Amino acid sequence: MGKHFRIAPEVKEQILKRVKEEGLPVKEVAKEHGISDQTIYDWLAKGANSAPSWSEFARLQKQNRELYEIVGELTVKLSQAQKKNW
């Protein structure tokens, strides 16, 4: 079996922030910190049951609004294109 060592809570928090908020790949962050991908995936799974932080919630709301705008614009463009082809 591999070596087991405890990662400081603040380092764990930083790692999870880089993956969840900055969108960095788990594999890349794991390699940088010398831990396995599975360790990070385990942390993410354990945290999946908790409510998102307010900053994460606000970020998701903003992202959701932006996606709605994009879908709306694409819907209008598609509708206009279909009318031209009729």
PDB file of N, CA, C and O in Angstrom:
ATOM      1  N   MET A   1       0.830  -1.186   0.000  1.00  0.00           N
ATOM      2  CA  MET A   1       0.000   0.000   0.000  1.00  0.00           C
ATOM      3  C   MET A   1       0.870   1.243   0.000  1.00  0.00           C
ATOM      4  O   MET A   1       2.010   1.219   0.463  1.00  0.00           O
ATOM      5  N   GLY A   2       0.315   2.339  -0.529  1.00  0.00           N
ATOM      6  CA  GLY A   2       1.051   3.592  -0.585  1.00  0.00           C
ATOM      7  C   GLY A   2       1.114   4.265   0.768  1.00  0.00           C
ATOM      8  O   GLY A   2       0.473   3.848   1.733  1.00  0.00           O
ATOM      9  N   LYS A   3       1.906   5.314   0.805  1.00  0.00           N
ATOM     10  CA  LYS A   3       2.032   6.081   2.033  1.00  0.00           C
ATOM     11  C   LYS A   3       0.754   6.869   2.281  1.00  0.00           C
ATOM     12  O   LYS A   3       0.134   7.390   1.354  1.00  0.00           O
ATOM     13  N   HIS A   4       0.381   6.943   3.529  1.00  0.00           N
ATOM     14  CA  HIS A   4      -0.790   7.740   3.906  1.00  0.00           C
ATOM     15  C   HIS A   4      -0.309   8.909   4.741  1.00  0.00           C
ATOM     16  O   HIS A   4       0.429   8.734   5.711  1.00  0.00           O
ATOM     17  N   PHE A   5      -0.725  10.082   4.363  1.00  0.00           N
ATOM     18  CA  PHE A   5      -0.382  11.255   5.152  1.00  0.00           C
ATOM     19  C   PHE A   5      -1.584  12.175   5.185  1.00  0.00           C
ATOM     20  O   PHE A   5      -2.438  12.149   4.299  1.00  0.00           O
ATOM     21  N   ARG A   6      -1.632  12.975   6.209  1.00  0.00           N
ATOM     22  CA  ARG A   6      -2.766  13.870   6.409  1.00  0.00           C
ATOM     23  C   ARG A   6      -2.470  15.209   5.738  1.00  0.00           C
ATOM     24  O   ARG A   6      -1.384  15.770   5.881  1.00  0.00           O
ATOM     25  N   ILE A   7      -3.453  15.698   5.011  1.00  0.00           N
ATOM     26  CA  ILE A   7      -3.319  16.986   4.334  1.00  0.00           C
ATOM     27  C   ILE A   7      -4.015  18.034   5.193  1.00  0.00           C
ATOM     28  O   ILE A   7      -5.145  17.842   5.641  1.00  0.00           O
ATOM     29  N   ALA A   8      -3.327  19.132   5.410  1.00  0.00           N
ATOM     30  CA  ALA A   8      -3.872  20.210   6.237  1.00  0.00           C
ATOM     31  C   ALA A   8      -5.207  20.677   5.665  1.00  0.00           C
ATOM     32  O   ALA A   8      -5.355  20.781   4.447  1.00  0.00           O
ATOM     33  N   PRO A   9      -6.181  20.960   6.530  1.00  0.00           N
ATOM     34  CA  PRO A   9      -7.506  21.387   6.061  1.00  0.00           C
ATOM     35  C   PRO A   9      -7.461  22.589   5.116  1.00  0.00           C
ATOM     36  O   PRO A   9      -8.237  22.663   4.164  1.00  0.00           O
ATOM     37  N   GLU A  10      -6.542  23.539   5.384  1.00  0.00           N
ATOM     38  CA  GLU A  10      -6.481  24.716   4.512  1.00  0.00           C
ATOM     39  C   GLU A  10      -5.939  24.360   3.125  1.00  0.00           C
ATOM     40  O   GLU A  10      -6.326  24.980   2.134  1.00  0.00           O
ATOM     41  N   VAL A  11      -5.046  23.367   3.046  1.00  0.00           N
ATOM     42  CA  VAL A  11      -4.530  22.917   1.751  1.00  0.00           C
ATOM     43  C   VAL A  11      -5.645  22.180   1.001  1.00  0.00           C
ATOM     44  O   VAL A  11      -5.834  22.380  -0.199  1.00  0.00           O
ATOM     45  N   LYS A  12      -6.371  21.335   1.712  1.00  0.00           N
ATOM     46  CA  LYS A  12      -7.493  20.617   1.113  1.00  0.00           C
ATOM     47  C   LYS A  12      -8.514  21.609   0.560  1.00  0.00           C
ATOM     48  O   LYS A  12      -9.017  21.437  -0.551  1.00  0.00           O
ATOM     49  N   GLU A  13      -8.812  22.636   1.329  1.00  0.00           N
ATOM     50  CA  GLU A  13      -9.765  23.661   0.908  1.00  0.00           C
ATOM     51  C   GLU A  13      -9.273  24.370  -0.363  1.00  0.00           C
ATOM     52  O   GLU A  13     -10.050  24.627  -1.282  1.00  0.00           O
ATOM     53  N   GLN A  14      -7.985  24.677  -0.396  1.00  0.00           N
ATOM     54  CA  GLN A  14      -7.390  25.332  -1.565  1.00  0.00           C
ATOM     55  C   GLN A  14      -7.495  24.427  -2.798  1.00  0.00           C
ATOM     56  O   GLN A  14      -7.832  24.889  -3.888  1.00  0.00           O
ATOM     57  N   ILE A  15      -7.208  23.159  -2.617  1.00  0.00           N
ATOM     58  CA  ILE A  15      -7.277  22.199  -3.725  1.00  0.00           C
ATOM     59  C   ILE A  15      -8.701  22.117  -4.262  1.00  0.00           C
ATOM     60  O   ILE A  15      -8.916  22.181  -5.472  1.00  0.00           O
ATOM     61  N   LEU A  16      -9.663  21.978  -3.370  1.00  0.00           N
ATOM     62  CA  LEU A  16     -11.058  21.884  -3.801  1.00  0.00           C
ATOM     63  C   LEU A  16     -11.521  23.168  -4.477  1.00  0.00           C
ATOM     64  O   LEU A  16     -12.293  23.118  -5.435  1.00  0.00           O
ATOM     65  N   LYS A  17     -11.060  24.315  -3.991  1.00  0.00           N
ATOM     66  CA  LYS A  17     -11.418  25.599  -4.602  1.00  0.00           C
ATOM     67  C   LYS A  17     -10.889  25.666  -6.029  1.00  0.00           C
ATOM     68  O   LYS A  17     -11.589  26.121  -6.934  1.00  0.00           O
ATOM     69  N   ARG A  18      -9.670  25.220  -6.227  1.00  0.00           N
ATOM     70  CA  ARG A  18      -9.072  25.254  -7.566  1.00  0.00           C
ATOM     71  C   ARG A  18      -9.856  24.384  -8.544  1.00  0.00           C
ATOM     72  O   ARG A  18     -10.000  24.732  -9.716  1.00  0.00           O
ATOM     73  N   VAL A  19     -10.358  23.257  -8.059  1.00  0.00           N
ATOM     74  CA  VAL A  19     -11.123  22.358  -8.928  1.00  0.00           C
ATOM     75  C   VAL A  19     -12.540  22.889  -9.146  1.00  0.00           C
ATOM     76  O   VAL A  19     -13.005  22.982 -10.282  1.00  0.00           O
ATOM     77  N   LYS A  20     -13.223  23.236  -8.051  1.00  0.00           N
ATOM     78  CA  LYS A  20     -14.639  23.618  -8.138  1.00  0.00           C
ATOM     79  C   LYS A  20     -14.862  25.029  -8.675  1.00  0.00           C
ATOM     80  O   LYS A  20     -15.737  25.234  -9.516  1.00  0.00           O
ATOM     81  N   GLU A  21     -14.098  25.987  -8.212  1.00  0.00           N
ATOM     82  CA  GLU A  21     -14.356  27.368  -8.588  1.00  0.00           C
ATOM     83  C   GLU A  21     -13.527  27.835  -9.779  1.00  0.00           C
ATOM     84  O   GLU A  21     -14.006  28.602 -10.613  1.00  0.00           O
ATOM     85  N   GLU A  22     -12.286  27.371  -9.856  1.00  0.00           N
ATOM     86  CA  GLU A  22     -11.426  27.794 -10.962  1.00  0.00           C
ATOM     87  C   GLU A  22     -11.548  26.861 -12.163  1.00  0.00           C
ATOM     88  O   GLU A  22     -11.117  27.195 -13.266  1.00  0.00           O
ATOM     89  N   GLY A  23     -12.141  25.688 -11.938  1.00  0.00           N
ATOM     90  CA  GLY A  23     -12.377  24.754 -13.039  1.00  0.00           C
ATOM     91  C   GLY A  23     -11.152  24.008 -13.537  1.00  0.00           C
ATOM     92  O   GLY A  23     -11.143  23.512 -14.663  1.00  0.00           O
ATOM     93  N   LEU A  24     -10.118  23.924 -12.707  1.00  0.00           N
ATOM     94  CA  LEU A  24      -8.915  23.194 -13.120  1.00  0.00           C
ATOM     95  C   LEU A  24      -9.179  21.688 -13.094  1.00  0.00           C
ATOM     96  O   LEU A  24      -9.944  21.212 -12.256  1.00  0.00           O
ATOM     97  N   PRO A  25      -8.558  20.941 -13.997  1.00  0.00           N
ATOM     98  CA  PRO A  25      -8.758  19.481 -14.020  1.00  0.00           C
ATOM     99  C   PRO A  25      -8.222  18.819 -12.750  1.00  0.00           C
ATOM    100  O   PRO A  25      -7.165  19.194 -12.242  1.00  0.00           O
ATOM    101  N   VAL A  26      -8.951  17.846 -12.253  1.00  0.00           N
ATOM    102  CA  VAL A  26      -8.560  17.110 -11.045  1.00  0.00           C
ATOM    103  C   VAL A  26      -7.170  16.510 -11.227  1.00  0.00           C
ATOM    104  O   VAL A  26      -6.332  16.586 -10.329  1.00  0.00           O
ATOM    105  N   LYS A  27      -6.934  15.922 -12.376  1.00  0.00           N
ATOM    106  CA  LYS A  27      -5.644  15.260 -12.637  1.00  0.00           C
ATOM    107  C   LYS A  27      -4.484  16.246 -12.479  1.00  0.00           C
ATOM    108  O   LYS A  27      -3.457  15.918 -11.884  1.00  0.00           O
ATOM    109  N   GLU A  28      -4.657  17.455 -13.018  1.00  0.00           N
ATOM    110  CA  GLU A  28      -3.602  18.474 -12.956  1.00  0.00           C
ATOM    111  C   GLU A  28      -3.337  18.910 -11.511  1.00  0.00           C
ATOM    112  O   GLU A  28      -2.185  18.996 -11.084  1.00  0.00           O
ATOM    113  N   VAL A  29      -4.399  19.181 -10.771  1.00  0.00           N
ATOM    114  CA  VAL A  29      -4.257  19.643  -9.381  1.00  0.00           C
ATOM    115  C   VAL A  29      -3.666  18.538  -8.516  1.00  0.00           C
ATOM    116  O   VAL A  29      -2.816  18.804  -7.666  1.00  0.00           O
ATOM    117  N   ALA A  30      -4.105  17.312  -8.724  1.00  0.00           N
ATOM    118  CA  ALA A  30      -3.582  16.181  -7.957  1.00  0.00           C
ATOM    119  C   ALA A  30      -2.076  16.026  -8.181  1.00  0.00           C
ATOM    120  O   ALA A  30      -1.316  15.820  -7.235  1.00  0.00           O
ATOM    121  N   LYS A  31      -1.661  16.128  -9.436  1.00  0.00           N
ATOM    122  CA  LYS A  31      -0.243  15.991  -9.764  1.00  0.00           C
ATOM    123  C   LYS A  31       0.581  17.100  -9.104  1.00  0.00           C
ATOM    124  O   LYS A  31       1.653  16.842  -8.557  1.00  0.00           O
ATOM    125  N   GLU A  32       0.071  18.337  -9.160  1.00  0.00           N
ATOM    126  CA  GLU A  32       0.780  19.471  -8.560  1.00  0.00           C
ATOM    127  C   GLU A  32       0.983  19.291  -7.057  1.00  0.00           C
ATOM    128  O   GLU A  32       2.000  19.712  -6.505  1.00  0.00           O
ATOM    129  N   HIS A  33       0.005  18.660  -6.401  1.00  0.00           N
ATOM    130  CA  HIS A  33       0.060  18.516  -4.943  1.00  0.00           C
ATOM    131  C   HIS A  33       0.577  17.153  -4.496  1.00  0.00           C
ATOM    132  O   HIS A  33       0.683  16.882  -3.300  1.00  0.00           O
ATOM    133  N   GLY A  34       0.895  16.306  -5.458  1.00  0.00           N
ATOM    134  CA  GLY A  34       1.452  15.003  -5.118  1.00  0.00           C
ATOM    135  C   GLY A  34       0.477  14.065  -4.438  1.00  0.00           C
ATOM    136  O   GLY A  34       0.859  13.272  -3.577  1.00  0.00           O
ATOM    137  N   ILE A  35      -0.793  14.159  -4.831  1.00  0.00           N
ATOM    138  CA  ILE A  35      -1.811  13.250  -4.278  1.00  0.00           C
ATOM    139  C   ILE A  35      -2.521  12.563  -5.443  1.00  0.00           C
ATOM    140  O   ILE A  35      -2.371  12.963  -6.597  1.00  0.00           O
ATOM    141  N   SER A  36      -3.284  11.540  -5.131  1.00  0.00           N
ATOM    142  CA  SER A  36      -3.969  10.806  -6.191  1.00  0.00           C
ATOM    143  C   SER A  36      -5.242  11.534  -6.623  1.00  0.00           C
ATOM    144  O   SER A  36      -5.852  12.277  -5.855  1.00  0.00           O
ATOM    145  N   ASP A  37      -5.616  11.295  -7.871  1.00  0.00           N
ATOM    146  CA  ASP A  37      -6.875  11.839  -8.392  1.00  0.00           C
ATOM    147  C   ASP A  37      -8.031  11.374  -7.505  1.00  0.00           C
ATOM    148  O   ASP A  37      -8.940  12.139  -7.183  1.00  0.00           O
ATOM    149  N   GLN A  38      -7.969  10.093  -7.121  1.00  0.00           N
ATOM    150  CA  GLN A  38      -9.064   9.498  -6.352  1.00  0.00           C
ATOM    151  C   GLN A  38      -9.281  10.214  -5.023  1.00  0.00           C
ATOM    152  O   GLN A  38     -10.418  10.331  -4.565  1.00  0.00           O
ATOM    153  N   THR A  39      -8.215  10.691  -4.404  1.00  0.00           N
ATOM    154  CA  THR A  39      -8.341  11.420  -3.146  1.00  0.00           C
ATOM    155  C   THR A  39      -9.214  12.657  -3.351  1.00  0.00           C
ATOM    156  O   THR A  39     -10.113  12.930  -2.556  1.00  0.00           O
ATOM    157  N   ILE A  40      -8.941  13.396  -4.418  1.00  0.00           N
ATOM    158  CA  ILE A  40      -9.730  14.604  -4.696  1.00  0.00           C
ATOM    159  C   ILE A  40     -11.168  14.228  -5.026  1.00  0.00           C
ATOM    160  O   ILE A  40     -12.102  14.886  -4.566  1.00  0.00           O
ATOM    161  N   TYR A  41     -11.355  13.176  -5.819  1.00  0.00           N
ATOM    162  CA  TYR A  41     -12.720  12.747  -6.143  1.00  0.00           C
ATOM    163  C   TYR A  41     -13.487  12.331  -4.876  1.00  0.00           C
ATOM    164  O   TYR A  41     -14.684  12.594  -4.753  1.00  0.00           O
ATOM    165  N   ASP A  42     -12.784  11.683  -3.940  1.00  0.00           N
ATOM    166  CA  ASP A  42     -13.414  11.301  -2.666  1.00  0.00           C
ATOM    167  C   ASP A  42     -13.844  12.543  -1.892  1.00  0.00           C
ATOM    168  O   ASP A  42     -14.946  12.587  -1.344  1.00  0.00           O
ATOM    169  N   TRP A  43     -12.967  13.561  -1.848  1.00  0.00           N
ATOM    170  CA  TRP A  43     -13.316  14.809  -1.154  1.00  0.00           C
ATOM    171  C   TRP A  43     -14.527  15.463  -1.801  1.00  0.00           C
ATOM    172  O   TRP A  43     -15.432  15.939  -1.116  1.00  0.00           O
ATOM    173  N   LEU A  44     -14.532  15.479  -3.128  1.00  0.00           N
ATOM    174  CA  LEU A  44     -15.651  16.101  -3.848  1.00  0.00           C
ATOM    175  C   LEU A  44     -16.956  15.357  -3.559  1.00  0.00           C
ATOM    176  O   LEU A  44     -18.005  15.976  -3.375  1.00  0.00           O
ATOM    177  N   ALA A  45     -16.883  14.028  -3.521  1.00  0.00           N
ATOM    178  CA  ALA A  45     -18.078  13.232  -3.255  1.00  0.00           C
ATOM    179  C   ALA A  45     -18.601  13.477  -1.839  1.00  0.00           C
ATOM    180  O   ALA A  45     -19.811  13.574  -1.630  1.00  0.00           O
ATOM    181  N   LYS A  46     -17.700  13.576  -0.878  1.00  0.00           N
ATOM    182  CA  LYS A  46     -18.115  13.831   0.507  1.00  0.00           C
ATOM    183  C   LYS A  46     -18.769  15.201   0.631  1.00  0.00           C
ATOM    184  O   LYS A  46     -19.711  15.373   1.405  1.00  0.00           O
ATOM    185  N   GLY A  47     -18.277  16.171  -0.123  1.00  0.00           N
ATOM    186  CA  GLY A  47     -18.820  17.524  -0.063  1.00  0.00           C
ATOM    187  C   GLY A  47     -20.066  17.714  -0.906  1.00  0.00           C
ATOM    188  O   GLY A  47     -20.728  18.748  -0.814  1.00  0.00           O
ATOM    189  N   ALA A  48     -20.391  16.726  -1.726  1.00  0.00           N
ATOM    190  CA  ALA A  48     -21.536  16.859  -2.630  1.00  0.00           C
ATOM    191  C   ALA A  48     -22.857  16.946  -1.877  1.00  0.00           C
ATOM    192  O   ALA A  48     -23.828  17.499  -2.393  1.00  0.00           O
ATOM    193  N   ASN A  49     -22.904  16.413  -0.678  1.00  0.00           N
ATOM    194  CA  ASN A  49     -24.143  16.430   0.088  1.00  0.00           C
ATOM    195  C   ASN A  49     -24.366  17.737   0.832  1.00  0.00           C
ATOM    196  O   ASN A  49     -25.459  17.988   1.341  1.00  0.00           O
ATOM    197  N   SER A  50     -23.337  18.564   0.896  1.00  0.00           N
ATOM    198  CA  SER A  50     -23.494  19.819   1.624  1.00  0.00           C
ATOM    199  C   SER A  50     -23.990  20.919   0.687  1.00  0.00           C
ATOM    200  O   SER A  50     -23.834  20.833  -0.531  1.00  0.00           O
ATOM    201  N   ALA A  51     -24.584  21.940   1.272  1.00  0.00           N
ATOM    202  CA  ALA A  51     -25.088  23.062   0.484  1.00  0.00           C
ATOM    203  C   ALA A  51     -23.914  23.861  -0.072  1.00  0.00           C
ATOM    204  O   ALA A  51     -22.853  23.931   0.549  1.00  0.00           O
ATOM    205  N   PRO A  52     -24.107  24.463  -1.249  1.00  0.00           N
ATOM    206  CA  PRO A  52     -23.019  25.273  -1.807  1.00  0.00           C
ATOM    207  C   PRO A  52     -22.797  26.536  -0.971  1.00  0.00           C
ATOM    208  O   PRO A  52     -23.704  27.016  -0.291  1.00  0.00           O
ATOM    209  N   SER A  53     -21.586  27.057  -1.036  1.00  0.00           N
ATOM    210  CA  SER A  53     -21.297  28.313  -0.339  1.00  0.00           C
ATOM    211  C   SER A  53     -22.050  29.430  -1.054  1.00  0.00           C
ATOM    212  O   SER A  53     -22.498  29.264  -2.189  1.00  0.00           O
ATOM    213  N   TRP A  54     -22.183  30.574  -0.373  1.00  0.00           N
ATOM    214  CA  TRP A  54     -22.882  31.707  -0.989  1.00  0.00           C
ATOM    215  C   TRP A  54     -22.161  32.167  -2.242  1.00  0.00           C
ATOM    216  O   TRP A  54     -22.809  32.518  -3.229  1.00  0.00           O
ATOM    217  N   SER A  55     -20.839  32.172  -2.227  1.00  0.00           N
ATOM    218  CA  SER A  55     -20.101  32.610  -3.417  1.00  0.00           C
ATOM    219  C   SER A  55     -20.311  31.633  -4.568  1.00  0.00           C
ATOM    220  O   SER A  55     -20.442  32.039  -5.723  1.00  0.00           O
ATOM    221  N   GLU A  56     -20.340  30.353  -4.246  1.00  0.00           N
ATOM    222  CA  GLU A  56     -20.574  29.348  -5.287  1.00  0.00           C
ATOM    223  C   GLU A  56     -22.002  29.467  -5.818  1.00  0.00           C
ATOM    224  O   GLU A  56     -22.236  29.351  -7.021  1.00  0.00           O
ATOM    225  N   PHE A  57     -22.946  29.699  -4.919  1.00  0.00           N
ATOM    226  CA  PHE A  57     -24.350  29.868  -5.313  1.00  0.00           C
ATOM    227  C   PHE A  57     -24.498  31.077  -6.234  1.00  0.00           C
ATOM    228  O   PHE A  57     -25.176  30.997  -7.258  1.00  0.00           O
ATOM    229  N   ALA A  58     -23.869  32.195  -5.876  1.00  0.00           N
ATOM    230  CA  ALA A  58     -23.932  33.413  -6.695  1.00  0.00           C
ATOM    231  C   ALA A  58     -23.294  33.176  -8.058  1.00  0.00           C
ATOM    232  O   ALA A  58     -23.811  33.630  -9.079  1.00  0.00           O
ATOM    233  N   ARG A  59     -22.175  32.465  -8.073  1.00  0.00           N
ATOM    234  CA  ARG A  59     -21.498  32.159  -9.335  1.00  0.00           C
ATOM    235  C   ARG A  59     -22.385  31.298 -10.232  1.00  0.00           C
ATOM    236  O   ARG A  59     -22.464  31.518 -11.440  1.00  0.00           O
ATOM    237  N   LEU A  60     -23.048  30.321  -9.627  1.00  0.00           N
ATOM    238  CA  LEU A  60     -23.932  29.444 -10.398  1.00  0.00           C
ATOM    239  C   LEU A  60     -25.145  30.207 -10.926  1.00  0.00           C
ATOM    240  O   LEU A  60     -25.592  29.962 -12.047  1.00  0.00           O
ATOM    241  N   GLN A  61     -25.682  31.131 -10.123  1.00  0.00           N
ATOM    242  CA  GLN A  61     -26.806  31.942 -10.583  1.00  0.00           C
ATOM    243  C   GLN A  61     -26.396  32.795 -11.779  1.00  0.00           C
ATOM    244  O   GLN A  61     -27.131  32.888 -12.762  1.00  0.00           O
ATOM    245  N   LYS A  62     -25.229  33.411 -11.692  1.00  0.00           N
ATOM    246  CA  LYS A  62     -24.729  34.248 -12.789  1.00  0.00           C
ATOM    247  C   LYS A  62     -24.531  33.404 -14.046  1.00  0.00           C
ATOM    248  O   LYS A  62     -24.933  33.799 -15.141  1.00  0.00           O
ATOM    249  N   GLN A  63     -23.916  32.251 -13.878  1.00  0.00           N
ATOM    250  CA  GLN A  63     -23.682  31.358 -15.003  1.00  0.00           C
ATOM    251  C   GLN A  63     -25.014  30.914 -15.621  1.00  0.00           C
ATOM    252  O   GLN A  63     -25.134  30.819 -16.842  1.00  0.00           O
ATOM    253  N   ASN A  64     -25.997  30.646 -14.784  1.00  0.00           N
ATOM    254  CA  ASN A  64     -27.320  30.233 -15.247  1.00  0.00           C
ATOM    255  C   ASN A  64     -27.971  31.340 -16.081  1.00  0.00           C
ATOM    256  O   ASN A  64     -28.534  31.073 -17.143  1.00  0.00           O
ATOM    257  N   ARG A  65     -27.890  32.593 -15.592  1.00  0.00           N
ATOM    258  CA  ARG A  65     -28.448  33.732 -16.347  1.00  0.00           C
ATOM    259  C   ARG A  65     -27.761  33.867 -17.701  1.00  0.00           C
ATOM    260  O   ARG A  65     -28.418  34.079 -18.720  1.00  0.00           O
ATOM    261  N   GLU A  66     -26.429  33.743 -17.705  1.00  0.00           N
ATOM    262  CA  GLU A  66     -25.679  33.855 -18.957  1.00  0.00           C
ATOM    263  C   GLU A  66     -26.088  32.766 -19.949  1.00  0.00           C
ATOM    264  O   GLU A  66     -26.214  33.026 -21.146  1.00  0.00           O
ATOM    265  N   LEU A  67     -26.292  31.561 -19.452  1.00  0.00           N
ATOM    266  CA  LEU A  67     -26.707  30.469 -20.328  1.00  0.00           C
ATOM    267  C   LEU A  67     -28.108  30.702 -20.882  1.00  0.00           C
ATOM    268  O   LEU A  67     -28.363  30.423 -22.053  1.00  0.00           O
ATOM    269  N   TYR A  68     -29.023  31.212 -20.051  1.00  0.00           N
ATOM    270  CA  TYR A  68     -30.369  31.547 -20.526  1.00  0.00           C
ATOM    271  C   TYR A  68     -30.299  32.593 -21.640  1.00  0.00           C
ATOM    272  O   TYR A  68     -31.021  32.493 -22.633  1.00  0.00           O
ATOM    273  N   GLU A  69     -29.432  33.594 -21.479  1.00  0.00           N
ATOM    274  CA  GLU A  69     -29.276  34.618 -22.507  1.00  0.00           C
ATOM    275  C   GLU A  69     -28.782  34.013 -23.816  1.00  0.00           C
ATOM    276  O   GLU A  69     -29.280  34.348 -24.891  1.00  0.00           O
ATOM    277  N   ILE A  70     -27.803  33.125 -23.719  1.00  0.00           N
ATOM    278  CA  ILE A  70     -27.262  32.482 -24.913  1.00  0.00           C
ATOM    279  C   ILE A  70     -28.336  31.647 -25.598  1.00  0.00           C
ATOM    280  O   ILE A  70     -28.485  31.699 -26.819  1.00  0.00           O
ATOM    281  N   VAL A  71     -29.086  30.875 -24.811  1.00  0.00           N
ATOM    282  CA  VAL A  71     -30.151  30.045 -25.383  1.00  0.00           C
ATOM    283  C   VAL A  71     -31.201  30.935 -26.052  1.00  0.00           C
ATOM    284  O   VAL A  71     -31.696  30.612 -27.131  1.00  0.00           O
ATOM    285  N   GLY A  72     -31.536  32.053 -25.410  1.00  0.00           N
ATOM    286  CA  GLY A  72     -32.511  32.985 -25.993  1.00  0.00           C
ATOM    287  C   GLY A  72     -32.027  33.539 -27.322  1.00  0.00           C
ATOM    288  O   GLY A  72     -32.779  33.576 -28.296  1.00  0.00           O
ATOM    289  N   GLU A  73     -30.772  33.970 -27.361  1.00  0.00           N
ATOM    290  CA  GLU A  73     -30.209  34.508 -28.605  1.00  0.00           C
ATOM    291  C   GLU A  73     -30.201  33.457 -29.707  1.00  0.00           C
ATOM    292  O   GLU A  73     -30.557  33.746 -30.850  1.00  0.00           O
ATOM    293  N   LEU A  74     -29.799  32.245 -29.366  1.00  0.00           N
ATOM    294  CA  LEU A  74     -29.757  31.170 -30.359  1.00  0.00           C
ATOM    295  C   LEU A  74     -31.159  30.806 -30.842  1.00  0.00           C
ATOM    296  O   LEU A  74     -31.347  30.488 -32.016  1.00  0.00           O
ATOM    297  N   THR A  75     -32.131  30.850 -29.954  1.00  0.00           N
ATOM    298  CA  THR A  75     -33.510  30.554 -30.327  1.00  0.00           C
ATOM    299  C   THR A  75     -34.028  31.584 -31.322  1.00  0.00           C
ATOM    300  O   THR A  75     -34.676  31.230 -32.306  1.00  0.00           O
ATOM    301  N   VAL A  76     -33.742  32.858 -31.067  1.00  0.00           N
ATOM    302  CA  VAL A  76     -34.164  33.925 -31.979  1.00  0.00           C
ATOM    303  C   VAL A  76     -33.486  33.754 -33.335  1.00  0.00           C
ATOM    304  O   VAL A  76     -34.138  33.858 -34.373  1.00  0.00           O
ATOM    305  N   LYS A  77     -32.176  33.491 -33.329  1.00  0.00           N
ATOM    306  CA  LYS A  77     -31.452  33.307 -34.591  1.00  0.00           C
ATOM    307  C   LYS A  77     -31.983  32.112 -35.373  1.00  0.00           C
ATOM    308  O   LYS A  77     -32.124  32.181 -36.594  1.00  0.00           O
ATOM    309  N   LEU A  78     -32.275  31.029 -34.683  1.00  0.00           N
ATOM    310  CA  LEU A  78     -32.815  29.844 -35.340  1.00  0.00           C
ATOM    311  C   LEU A  78     -34.182  30.137 -35.932  1.00  0.00           C
ATOM    312  O   LEU A  78     -34.485  29.736 -37.056  1.00  0.00           O
ATOM    313  N   SER A  79     -34.998  30.837 -35.170  1.00  0.00           N
ATOM    314  CA  SER A  79     -36.334  31.196 -35.645  1.00  0.00           C
ATOM    315  C   SER A  79     -36.244  32.073 -36.886  1.00  0.00           C
ATOM    316  O   SER A  79     -36.984  31.867 -37.848  1.00  0.00           O
ATOM    317  N   GLN A  80     -35.342  33.052 -36.871  1.00  0.00           N
ATOM    318  CA  GLN A  80     -35.155  33.937 -38.021  1.00  0.00           C
ATOM    319  C   GLN A  80     -34.661  33.154 -39.236  1.00  0.00           C
ATOM    320  O   GLN A  80     -35.114  33.392 -40.356  1.00  0.00           O
ATOM    321  N   ALA A  81     -33.743  32.230 -39.019  1.00  0.00           N
ATOM    322  CA  ALA A  81     -33.203  31.423 -40.115  1.00  0.00           C
ATOM    323  C   ALA A  81     -34.285  30.544 -40.722  1.00  0.00           C
ATOM    324  O   ALA A  81     -34.341  30.367 -41.939  1.00  0.00           O
ATOM    325  N   GLN A  82     -35.143  29.995 -39.874  1.00  0.00           N
ATOM    326  CA  GLN A  82     -36.233  29.131 -40.368  1.00  0.00           C
ATOM    327  C   GLN A  82     -37.234  29.932 -41.180  1.00  0.00           C
ATOM    328  O   GLN A  82     -37.759  29.438 -42.178  1.00  0.00           O
ATOM    329  N   LYS A  83     -37.511  31.186 -40.760  1.00  0.00           N
ATOM    330  CA  LYS A  83     -38.463  32.035 -41.491  1.00  0.00           C
ATOM    331  C   LYS A  83     -37.906  32.381 -42.872  1.00  0.00           C
ATOM    332  O   LYS A  83     -38.659  32.463 -43.842  1.00  0.00           O
ATOM    333  N   LYS A  84     -36.583  32.585 -42.964  1.00  0.00           N
ATOM    334  CA  LYS A  84     -35.952  32.917 -44.254  1.00  0.00           C
ATOM    335  C   LYS A  84     -36.055  31.749 -45.227  1.00  0.00           C
ATOM    336  O   LYS A  84     -36.179  31.945 -46.436  1.00  0.00           O
ATOM    337  N   ASN A  85     -36.002  30.539 -44.693  1.00  0.00           N
ATOM    338  CA  ASN A  85     -36.027  29.345 -45.535  1.00  0.00           C
ATOM    339  C   ASN A  85     -37.433  28.943 -45.957  1.00  0.00           C
ATOM    340  O   ASN A  85     -37.589  28.022 -46.759  1.00  0.00           O
ATOM    341  N   TRP A  86     -38.451  29.603 -45.443  1.00  0.00           N
ATOM    342  CA  TRP A  86     -39.826  29.244 -45.785  1.00  0.00           C
ATOM    343  C   TRP A  86     -40.228  29.930 -47.004  1.00  0.00           C
ATOM    344  O   TRP A  86     -41.358  29.761 -47.464  1.00  0.00           O
TER     345      TRP A  86
END
